[in-house]
Amino acid sequence: PTSSSTGAVVSVVDERDFGNLLASTKHGGRTLIVDFYADWCGPCRRIAPAVAAIAAATPHVVFAKVNVDTNPNVAQTCGVRAMPTFKAFRDGVEVGEMKGASEPALRAFVNAHAGAPPSANVGG
């Protein structure tokens, strides 16, 4: 039950799981940031703590991680060829992509696609 809580990074277990996550962005207006990684990928392991920290700092954004070795169809469907690759989705559509394990670049990528937190939308 806690895997879908705000500020957490959700592990995608299969294609249906990914489809459900994507569908959840269509009506909620929330951004989904997906970390495509592999266990054998050193840069993926190095950036993982930063992903968790950024997720905790932006609870209005949904963060998910997809292991490309256990979910090759999801990776292929999303056009992922390098790890790590981060993709942003909004309203069920891909709106951005970032490749590499640079924490400053990842923070900028998330900030560019996150949108305002719900409390900041008051009166706007």
C-alpha positions as CSV (number, residue, x, y, z in Angstrom):
1,P,0.0,0.0,0.0
2,T,2.9,2.4,0.7
3,S,4.4,2.0,-2.8
4,S,2.1,4.6,-4.3
5,S,2.5,7.2,-1.5
6,T,3.7,10.6,-2.5
7,G,7.5,11.2,-2.4
8,A,8.2,7.5,-3.1
9,V,9.7,5.9,-6.2
10,V,7.4,3.2,-7.5
11,S,8.9,0.1,-9.1
12,V,7.2,-1.0,-12.3
13,V,6.8,-4.7,-12.3
14,D,5.3,-5.3,-15.8
15,E,3.7,-3.7,-18.8
16,R,0.2,-3.5,-17.2
17,D,1.7,-1.7,-14.2
18,F,3.4,0.8,-16.5
19,G,0.1,1.3,-18.5
20,N,-1.8,1.9,-15.2
21,L,0.8,4.5,-14.1
22,L,0.6,6.2,-17.5
23,A,-3.2,6.3,-17.4
24,S,-3.1,7.8,-13.9
25,T,-1.4,10.9,-15.4
26,K,-4.3,11.4,-17.9
27,H,-6.8,12.6,-15.4
28,G,-4.8,13.7,-12.4
29,G,-2.8,16.3,-14.1
30,R,0.3,15.0,-12.4
31,T,3.7,14.5,-14.1
32,L,5.2,11.0,-14.2
33,I,9.0,10.8,-14.2
34,V,10.3,7.4,-15.2
35,D,13.8,6.2,-14.5
36,F,14.8,3.5,-17.0
37,Y,17.8,1.6,-15.5
38,A,19.6,-1.7,-15.3
39,D,21.1,-3.4,-12.3
40,W,24.5,-3.8,-14.0
41,C,24.6,-0.1,-14.9
42,G,27.1,1.7,-12.7
43,P,25.8,5.2,-13.5
44,C,22.2,4.0,-12.7
45,R,23.3,2.8,-9.3
46,R,25.1,6.1,-8.6
47,I,22.1,8.3,-9.5
48,A,19.6,6.2,-7.6
49,P,19.9,8.1,-4.3
50,A,19.5,11.4,-6.1
51,V,16.3,10.1,-7.7
52,A,14.9,9.1,-4.3
53,A,15.9,12.5,-2.9
54,I,14.3,14.4,-5.8
55,A,11.2,12.3,-5.5
56,A,10.9,13.1,-1.8
57,A,11.4,16.8,-2.5
58,T,8.7,16.9,-5.2
59,P,5.8,14.8,-3.8
60,H,3.3,16.3,-6.4
61,V,5.3,14.4,-9.1
62,V,4.9,10.6,-9.6
63,F,8.3,8.8,-9.8
64,A,8.7,5.3,-11.2
65,K,11.6,3.1,-12.1
66,V,11.7,0.5,-14.9
67,N,14.3,-2.2,-15.0
68,V,15.0,-2.6,-18.7
69,D,16.2,-6.2,-18.3
70,T,13.0,-7.4,-16.6
71,N,10.7,-5.1,-18.6
72,P,12.3,-5.1,-22.1
73,N,8.9,-4.4,-23.8
74,V,8.3,-1.3,-21.8
75,A,11.8,0.0,-22.6
76,Q,11.4,-0.8,-26.3
77,T,8.0,0.8,-26.5
78,C,9.4,3.9,-24.9
79,G,12.4,3.9,-27.2
80,V,15.0,3.5,-24.5
81,R,18.5,2.6,-25.8
82,A,20.8,3.9,-23.1
83,M,20.8,3.8,-19.3
84,P,20.0,5.6,-17.4
85,T,17.2,7.4,-19.4
86,F,14.7,9.5,-17.7
87,K,11.3,10.3,-19.4
88,A,8.6,12.7,-18.3
89,F,5.0,12.0,-19.1
90,R,2.0,14.3,-18.7
91,D,-1.6,13.5,-19.6
92,G,-0.4,10.1,-20.8
93,V,2.0,11.6,-23.3
94,E,5.8,11.7,-23.3
95,V,6.9,15.4,-22.9
96,G,10.6,15.1,-22.3
97,E,13.6,12.9,-22.1
98,M,17.0,13.0,-20.5
99,K,19.9,10.6,-20.8
100,G,22.8,10.3,-18.3
101,A,23.4,10.3,-14.6
102,S,24.0,14.0,-13.9
103,E,22.2,15.0,-10.7
104,P,22.1,18.8,-11.6
105,A,20.7,17.9,-15.0
106,L,18.2,15.6,-13.5
107,R,17.0,18.2,-11.0
108,A,16.6,20.7,-13.8
109,F,14.8,18.1,-16.0
110,V,12.3,17.3,-13.1
111,N,11.8,21.0,-12.3
112,A,11.1,21.8,-16.0
113,H,8.4,19.1,-16.2
114,A,7.0,19.0,-12.6
115,G,4.5,21.8,-12.8
116,A,3.5,23.7,-9.7
117,P,2.6,21.9,-6.5
118,P,-1.2,21.8,-6.0
119,S,-1.0,24.5,-3.2
120,A,0.7,26.9,-5.6
121,N,-2.2,26.8,-8.0
122,V,-4.5,28.7,-5.6
123,G,-6.0,31.7,-7.4
124,G,-4.1,30.9,-10.6
